[in-house]
Amino acid sequence: QVQLVESGGGLVQPGGSLRLSCTASGSIFRINTMAWFRQAPGKQREWVARIQPDYNTNHADSVKGRFAIDRDNAKNVVYLHMSGLEREDTAVYYCNTYPPLSSWGQGTQVTVSS
């Protein structure tokens, strides 16, 4: 059974930083591209960033230069380092494989507000 557990969200002021973490089942982590997605209130879930098993990365234009995805293959953890946060980044953030599996974790809430 796939398990995806996200953590690290919270309330942060505009311009602030957060680091999100996601622990994934070993069976899916080591051989898959992992990714972060987010869903803002009233909007569809969107892709944010992905990282291949060999650490090659891609980021959505909306977060490029502000967010950085990383992974620790030994710990089965994928990170999302977020800086320069904007109110538009407020959303529930999820990790999954890329393309995503049908099963999702509970996500972690990021709220950017003064």
Backbone bond lengths (Angstrom), bond angles and torsions (degrees), N, CA, C in turn:
res aa  C-N    CA-C-N  psi(-1)  N-CA   C-N-CA  omega(-1)  CA-C   N-CA-C  phi
1 Q - - - 1.456 - - 1.525 108.73 -
2 V 1.335 115.55 132.72 1.448 121.03 179.94 1.516 109.87 -73.73
3 Q 1.321 115.39 134.13 1.459 120.11 175.22 1.515 109.36 -127.22
4 L 1.306 116.49 127.20 1.455 123.71 178.33 1.518 106.99 -128.89
5 V 1.326 117.09 120.74 1.458 121.55 -176.66 1.523 108.63 -126.93
6 E 1.327 116.03 112.20 1.455 122.39 -179.86 1.525 110.54 -97.20
7 S 1.335 116.18 148.97 1.462 121.31 177.86 1.520 109.58 -155.51
8 G 1.334 115.62 168.77 1.454 120.74 173.65 1.506 115.44 105.36
9 G 1.314 117.96 -4.53 1.454 120.32 179.63 1.516 111.73 -71.42
10 G 1.330 115.01 174.50 1.450 119.84 178.97 1.507 111.71 167.54
11 L 1.313 114.79 -169.35 1.463 122.29 178.27 1.526 108.28 -98.35
12 V 1.316 116.44 128.30 1.455 120.76 -178.34 1.519 109.12 -140.86
13 Q 1.316 116.28 149.31 1.457 120.50 178.80 1.520 110.89 -78.41
14 P 1.317 118.15 155.28 1.472 120.25 175.11 1.525 110.35 -53.54
15 G 1.320 114.65 137.02 1.450 121.36 -176.77 1.512 113.98 89.00
16 G 1.309 117.30 -7.55 1.455 121.74 -178.44 1.514 113.78 -80.22
17 S 1.341 115.00 -176.64 1.461 121.77 -175.86 1.523 110.92 -132.81
18 L 1.317 114.58 152.62 1.461 122.11 173.85 1.516 108.05 -147.59
19 R 1.314 115.93 156.97 1.454 121.15 171.16 1.520 108.31 -124.66
20 L 1.302 115.53 119.64 1.460 121.49 175.97 1.522 109.87 -94.18
21 S 1.330 115.17 147.90 1.460 121.12 177.38 1.518 109.38 -127.68
22 C 1.303 115.58 149.78 1.463 121.13 176.33 1.515 108.29 -141.03
23 T 1.307 115.05 124.60 1.459 120.89 174.78 1.522 108.28 -100.79
24 A 1.311 115.26 128.19 1.465 120.10 -177.70 1.526 110.28 -121.02
25 S 1.314 114.87 155.20 1.463 120.14 176.52 1.514 109.89 -56.77
26 G 1.319 115.73 137.96 1.455 119.52 -179.30 1.505 113.43 -59.21
27 S 1.321 116.21 -31.53 1.460 120.28 -176.37 1.519 112.49 -65.02
28 I 1.324 118.23 -25.12 1.461 119.76 -178.94 1.520 111.77 -106.89
29 F 1.315 116.73 -18.05 1.453 119.06 -169.40 1.518 111.40 -75.50
30 R 1.298 117.17 -49.96 1.456 120.66 -165.83 1.522 114.19 -67.56
31 I 1.311 117.04 -26.79 1.464 118.66 -174.61 1.511 113.14 -108.42
32 N 1.321 116.59 1.67 1.457 119.80 -174.09 1.516 113.39 -116.16
33 T 1.336 113.93 150.39 1.442 119.83 163.62 1.516 107.67 -68.01
34 M 1.328 116.92 131.78 1.451 122.59 177.72 1.519 108.86 -108.12
35 A 1.327 115.58 153.66 1.459 119.11 -174.18 1.516 111.13 -148.69
36 W 1.310 114.34 159.93 1.457 122.51 170.65 1.526 108.60 -110.84
37 F 1.315 114.21 140.85 1.454 123.04 175.80 1.536 107.52 -128.40
38 R 1.302 116.49 165.25 1.462 119.49 175.18 1.524 109.85 -146.73
39 Q 1.325 113.98 154.68 1.459 120.40 178.06 1.521 108.85 -135.75
40 A 1.311 115.12 113.12 1.456 121.09 177.67 1.523 109.23 -85.56
41 P 1.317 117.99 158.36 1.466 121.07 179.94 1.524 111.43 -55.63
42 G 1.326 115.93 128.24 1.446 121.04 177.28 1.511 115.46 76.22
43 K 1.334 117.06 6.85 1.463 120.58 -178.02 1.516 110.73 -123.06
44 Q 1.320 115.57 162.65 1.456 120.09 177.26 1.527 110.12 -76.77
45 R 1.300 115.03 155.41 1.459 120.44 175.64 1.531 109.17 -64.29
46 E 1.337 116.82 137.91 1.452 121.05 -179.15 1.520 110.92 -130.60
47 W 1.308 114.68 152.84 1.451 121.62 178.36 1.529 109.18 -76.46
48 V 1.339 116.59 141.66 1.460 122.16 -179.46 1.521 111.85 -113.92
49 A 1.334 116.82 -48.42 1.465 120.20 -176.66 1.518 108.70 -163.15
50 R 1.343 116.91 155.40 1.452 120.88 176.63 1.524 109.50 -142.07
51 I 1.336 114.49 155.72 1.464 120.57 -179.69 1.516 108.68 -140.84
52 Q 1.314 115.32 129.11 1.459 120.94 -178.92 1.533 110.04 -81.39
53 P 1.340 117.51 166.34 1.471 119.32 179.38 1.529 112.61 -58.25
54 D 1.349 117.23 -26.29 1.463 120.02 179.43 1.530 112.05 -91.48
55 Y 1.332 117.06 13.33 1.465 124.70 173.90 1.530 114.23 78.78
56 N 1.321 119.58 4.58 1.462 120.13 171.37 1.529 108.97 -65.53
57 T 1.333 116.46 138.24 1.458 120.56 -174.72 1.527 112.36 -125.30
58 N 1.333 113.96 156.69 1.459 122.26 170.44 1.519 107.57 -140.08
59 H 1.335 116.59 143.24 1.450 121.52 179.68 1.517 109.83 -129.90
60 A 1.318 115.81 144.57 1.463 120.23 175.37 1.527 109.38 -62.76
61 D 1.311 116.37 148.78 1.459 120.65 -178.42 1.533 111.82 -57.20
62 S 1.326 116.89 -33.25 1.461 120.66 -176.23 1.529 113.08 -67.15
63 V 1.322 117.26 -19.60 1.472 120.40 -177.68 1.520 112.64 -119.22
64 K 1.322 117.29 -3.39 1.454 121.02 -175.92 1.526 110.11 -59.99
65 G 1.334 115.42 132.39 1.455 120.28 -178.16 1.515 114.03 87.91
66 R 1.329 117.12 -12.43 1.474 120.83 179.82 1.528 111.66 -115.88
67 F 1.319 116.79 -36.39 1.457 122.32 -178.77 1.527 109.52 -109.50
68 A 1.315 115.73 151.88 1.463 120.71 176.08 1.518 109.45 -143.31
69 I 1.321 115.99 125.18 1.457 121.24 177.68 1.518 109.38 -92.31
70 D 1.319 114.73 145.66 1.462 120.21 -179.32 1.522 107.66 -148.85
71 R 1.319 116.50 164.31 1.457 119.44 178.85 1.511 109.68 -145.65
72 D 1.335 114.92 154.06 1.454 122.36 174.24 1.522 105.68 -122.11
73 N 1.310 116.16 100.97 1.467 119.86 -175.23 1.529 112.31 -66.91
74 A 1.314 117.34 -25.38 1.461 119.93 179.96 1.524 111.86 -73.49
75 K 1.347 115.56 -27.61 1.468 120.12 -177.48 1.521 113.15 -106.08
76 N 1.330 117.18 -2.50 1.477 121.43 -176.68 1.526 111.47 58.86
77 V 1.299 116.78 41.36 1.461 121.67 -178.66 1.528 109.41 -122.80
78 V 1.319 115.86 138.31 1.457 121.90 172.66 1.522 107.43 -119.01
79 Y 1.321 115.90 138.18 1.453 122.12 -176.20 1.533 110.62 -114.94
80 L 1.308 114.43 156.02 1.463 120.36 168.31 1.527 107.12 -131.36
81 H 1.330 115.40 108.94 1.455 121.69 178.40 1.520 106.81 -89.17
82 M 1.327 116.10 119.47 1.456 121.26 -176.07 1.526 109.47 -117.83
83 S 1.317 116.60 129.40 1.449 121.37 175.49 1.526 108.24 -137.08
84 G 1.324 115.99 167.75 1.453 119.34 -178.00 1.515 112.39 56.85
85 L 1.335 116.01 38.65 1.462 120.11 -174.25 1.524 111.30 -62.71
86 E 1.320 114.09 142.26 1.457 123.01 -179.71 1.523 109.45 -120.41
87 R 1.338 116.71 158.84 1.460 119.80 -179.48 1.525 111.08 -56.96
88 E 1.307 116.43 -31.50 1.470 120.55 -179.61 1.527 112.78 -69.58
89 D 1.328 117.33 -10.72 1.461 120.56 177.05 1.525 112.01 -83.72
90 T 1.313 117.61 -5.93 1.457 121.20 178.34 1.525 109.81 -61.03
91 A 1.325 115.68 123.77 1.464 120.94 -176.11 1.527 108.85 -177.97
92 V 1.319 114.99 169.95 1.456 120.62 166.11 1.527 106.70 -90.48
93 Y 1.316 116.07 128.60 1.457 121.92 -176.84 1.531 109.52 -104.32
94 Y 1.327 114.70 135.16 1.459 122.45 -177.87 1.530 109.57 -127.02
95 C 1.308 115.70 149.57 1.456 118.48 168.58 1.526 108.43 -111.87
96 N 1.318 115.15 157.77 1.453 121.59 178.46 1.519 107.52 -169.20
97 T 1.294 116.75 176.34 1.457 119.75 170.49 1.533 108.08 -72.44
98 Y 1.343 115.08 170.71 1.459 119.54 174.97 1.519 108.38 -130.51
99 P 1.317 117.76 117.42 1.472 127.01 -1.88 1.530 111.04 -65.60
100 P 1.315 116.35 159.25 1.472 119.03 -171.96 1.518 114.01 -74.79
101 L 1.330 114.17 148.29 1.452 120.99 170.33 1.526 109.16 -73.03
102 S 1.320 116.45 166.46 1.465 120.01 179.60 1.519 111.65 -73.21
103 S 1.331 117.49 -20.37 1.459 121.53 -178.42 1.523 109.50 -93.50
104 W 1.351 116.38 133.07 1.460 122.58 -179.07 1.521 109.96 -122.43
105 G 1.323 115.94 153.49 1.453 120.68 173.36 1.524 110.14 -78.73
106 Q 1.321 115.39 -171.01 1.465 120.07 -178.06 1.524 112.34 -82.25
107 G 1.315 116.98 -14.59 1.457 120.81 -179.90 1.521 111.82 78.51
108 T 1.330 115.53 171.05 1.458 121.67 176.20 1.527 108.20 -135.11
109 Q 1.321 115.92 132.64 1.456 121.45 -173.86 1.521 110.58 -82.53
110 V 1.316 115.74 129.52 1.463 122.79 172.62 1.523 107.43 -116.93
111 T 1.322 115.45 122.52 1.457 120.82 178.98 1.523 108.74 -122.19
112 V 1.312 115.85 122.12 1.464 121.38 179.71 1.528 107.32 -108.52
113 S 1.306 115.01 112.06 1.461 119.54 -175.17 1.517 109.74 -159.35
114 S 1.320 115.00 148.28 1.463 119.62 175.58 1.522 110.26 -95.47
